[in-house]
Amino acid sequence: MSLRCAVAGLNRGSRFVKLLQENADCEVVAVCDPRPEKLAEYPDLQVFEDFDRMLEEAAPEMVALITPGPLHAPQSLAAMEAGAHVLVETPNVYSAEEARAVVELARKRDRRYMLSEDYIYMGWCGRLKAIVDEGVLGEIIGAMAEYTHDCRPVKPLSAAEEQHTKAWRFHALPPLAYASHTLGPLLYLMEDRCTTATGIVGGRTEIAGGDVFPLETAVLETEGGRTINLTNGFMLSHPFIWCAALYGSEGSIRVINTNYADPQALRVLISTDAEPGWRDLPMEWHARDDGREHLQVLVDDFVDSIISGRPAPFDEARSMDFCLPGVLAHESAKFGGAKMEVPLF
Ligand SMILES: NC(=O)c1ccc[n+]([C@@H]2O[C@H](COP(=O)([O-])OP(=O)(O)OC[C@H]3O[C@@H](n4cnc5c(N)ncnc54)[C@H](O)[C@@H]3O)[C@@H](O)[C@H]2O)c1
């Protein structure tokens, strides 16, 4: 019997419709988006402009939430209340209160809940995990990451974009709330979680808008006694850079990508005590060993956890580990850099 699935948010979400349709155990029964022109692309499915109506009338067993960030926690709660399992894009929550409510409901209703943090599923991340686990870097002492990307609107948003899409990125996406693409892989590689978050922000909110500073930096402490520095900024005159480093007692690694559109531009540099000095790792770093598309594997793993009854690859607590520390660092920055405790669910 197929798992009845629904997808909400049909910009990036249209990819999730296809990914779920590729999975033999799934049947996509419904899609939801307030834009009729998006719904018109799915003549064979039940289509809904209203999310709650979709939950009620289509009764999906699993929902993929690929909607604007601020909707993620309310829609996750509504979906789990209605009995559905939830796969949700990043940022999955905007506060510790939202995180707690989501975790408690997932446990109370015994629903699978997973952040769709896809960077961890990329080929380079799996390869780095093997290197770290082999002990090539010795003991990992700390980490850093930077994610900066010029996402300033190139032209004024249309009324429709202001209402339904894109605008939330400019007014309601504090850069550190979008921490999971760097923090997720780092915590996964170190098998660690953050215990405190301290934030500092740069620039004026007027440059970005709403609650959003152009440049935000977090200092995070971990359960394993490490520190992680994160810097994120999306409303800057600065082309895309995604980079991360692991500092070890016997070696270090630096990953850097300067071209958003070209995953092959990713470089992985390593230096070890045995072979000091930076050198590029000569591998096809982006392709997975199994040759599969990483997002398909993520979706398939999540579906498999529902069908088999096994825990999700990242359960509700781990999903919060990857995103909430950044959210709390942003809050910390607003209060002059006060150190915040990160709840460990
Ligand atoms: N993992 C990645 O690399 C990656 C890349 C891009 C986007 N994302 C994430 O994916 C999500 C969606 O991003 P996007 O670029 O498609 O955003 P977007 O703003 O371009 O599109 C959001 C879509 O959701 C729809 N929508 C708005 N309100 C809705 C509601 N109440 N119910 C259902 N649908 C609603 C909009 O009409 C629009 O079609 C975000 O969380 C974003 O952070 C992740």
The ligand as an SDF file (V2000), in Angstrom:
LIG
                    3D

 44 48  0  0  0  0  0  0  0  0999 V2000
   18.0450   23.1230    0.7600 N   0  0  0  0  0  0  0  0  0  0  0  0
   18.2710   24.0780   -0.1210 C   0  0  0  0  0  0  0  0  0  0  0  0
   19.3260   24.1280   -0.7270 O   0  0  0  0  0  0  0  0  0  0  0  0
   17.2000   25.1080   -0.3800 C   0  0  0  0  0  0  0  0  0  0  0  0
   17.2420   25.8760   -1.5500 C   0  0  0  0  0  0  0  0  0  0  0  0
   16.1920   26.7830   -1.7790 C   0  0  0  0  0  0  0  0  0  0  0  0
   15.1580   26.9110   -0.8610 C   0  0  0  0  0  0  0  0  0  0  0  0
   15.1740   26.1610    0.2650 N   0  0  0  0  0  0  0  0  0  0  0  0
   14.0770   26.2670    1.2400 C   0  0  0  0  0  0  0  0  0  0  0  0
   12.8880   25.7760    0.6250 O   0  0  0  0  0  0  0  0  0  0  0  0
   11.7480   26.5060    1.0860 C   0  0  0  0  0  0  0  0  0  0  0  0
   11.0080   27.1300   -0.0760 C   0  0  0  0  0  0  0  0  0  0  0  0
   11.9080   27.9720   -0.7900 O   0  0  0  0  0  0  0  0  0  0  0  0
   11.4750   28.6330   -2.1740 P   0  0  0  0  0  0  0  0  0  0  0  0
   12.7160   29.1940   -2.7790 O   0  0  0  0  0  0  0  0  0  0  0  0
   10.6610   27.6850   -2.9660 O   0  0  0  0  0  0  0  0  0  0  0  0
   10.5400   29.8240   -1.6110 O   0  0  0  0  0  0  0  0  0  0  0  0
    9.5600   30.7700   -2.4230 P   0  0  0  0  0  0  0  0  0  0  0  0
    9.2040   31.8810   -1.5190 O   0  0  0  0  0  0  0  0  0  0  0  0
   10.1460   31.0950   -3.7630 O   0  0  0  0  0  0  0  0  0  0  0  0
    8.2960   29.8390   -2.7130 O   0  0  0  0  0  0  0  0  0  0  0  0
    7.4310   29.4510   -1.6890 C   0  0  0  0  0  0  0  0  0  0  0  0
    6.1820   28.8030   -2.2890 C   0  0  0  0  0  0  0  0  0  0  0  0
    5.2820   28.5380   -1.2110 O   0  0  0  0  0  0  0  0  0  0  0  0
    3.9990   29.0500   -1.5610 C   0  0  0  0  0  0  0  0  0  0  0  0
    3.2280   29.3970   -0.3600 N   0  0  0  0  0  0  0  0  0  0  0  0
    3.1360   30.5980    0.2790 C   0  0  0  0  0  0  0  0  0  0  0  0
    2.3060   30.4910    1.3420 N   0  0  0  0  0  0  0  0  0  0  0  0
    1.8670   29.1890    1.3550 C   0  0  0  0  0  0  0  0  0  0  0  0
    0.9810   28.4650    2.2040 C   0  0  0  0  0  0  0  0  0  0  0  0
    0.3660   29.0420    3.2500 N   0  0  0  0  0  0  0  0  0  0  0  0
    0.7530   27.1530    1.9410 N   0  0  0  0  0  0  0  0  0  0  0  0
    1.3520   26.5460    0.8840 C   0  0  0  0  0  0  0  0  0  0  0  0
    2.1920   27.1850    0.0450 N   0  0  0  0  0  0  0  0  0  0  0  0
    2.4600   28.4900    0.2940 C   0  0  0  0  0  0  0  0  0  0  0  0
    4.2920   30.2400   -2.4480 C   0  0  0  0  0  0  0  0  0  0  0  0
    3.1840   30.6330   -3.2460 O   0  0  0  0  0  0  0  0  0  0  0  0
    5.4690   29.7150   -3.2700 C   0  0  0  0  0  0  0  0  0  0  0  0
    5.0330   28.9960   -4.3840 O   0  0  0  0  0  0  0  0  0  0  0  0
   12.3170   27.5260    2.0720 C   0  0  0  0  0  0  0  0  0  0  0  0
   12.2250   27.0240    3.3500 O   0  0  0  0  0  0  0  0  0  0  0  0
   13.7690   27.6730    1.6580 C   0  0  0  0  0  0  0  0  0  0  0  0
   14.5860   28.0830    2.7220 O   0  0  0  0  0  0  0  0  0  0  0  0
   16.1610   25.2540    0.5110 C   0  0  0  0  0  0  0  0  0  0  0  0
  1  2  1  0
  2  3  2  0
  2  4  1  0
  4  5  1  0
  4 44  2  0
  5  6  2  0
  6  7  1  0
  7  8  2  0
  8  9  1  0
  8 44  1  0
  9 10  1  0
  9 42  1  0
 10 11  1  0
 11 12  1  0
 11 40  1  0
 12 13  1  0
 13 14  1  0
 14 15  2  0
 14 16  1  0
 14 17  1  0
 17 18  1  0
 18 19  2  0
 18 20  1  0
 18 21  1  0
 21 22  1  0
 22 23  1  0
 23 24  1  0
 23 38  1  0
 24 25  1  0
 25 26  1  0
 25 36  1  0
 26 27  1  0
 26 35  1  0
 27 28  2  0
 28 29  1  0
 29 30  1  0
 29 35  2  0
 30 31  1  0
 30 32  2  0
 32 33  1  0
 33 34  2  0
 34 35  1  0
 36 37  1  0
 36 38  1  0
 38 39  1  0
 40 41  1  0
 40 42  1  0
 42 43  1  0
M  CHG  2   8   1  16  -1
M  END
$$$$
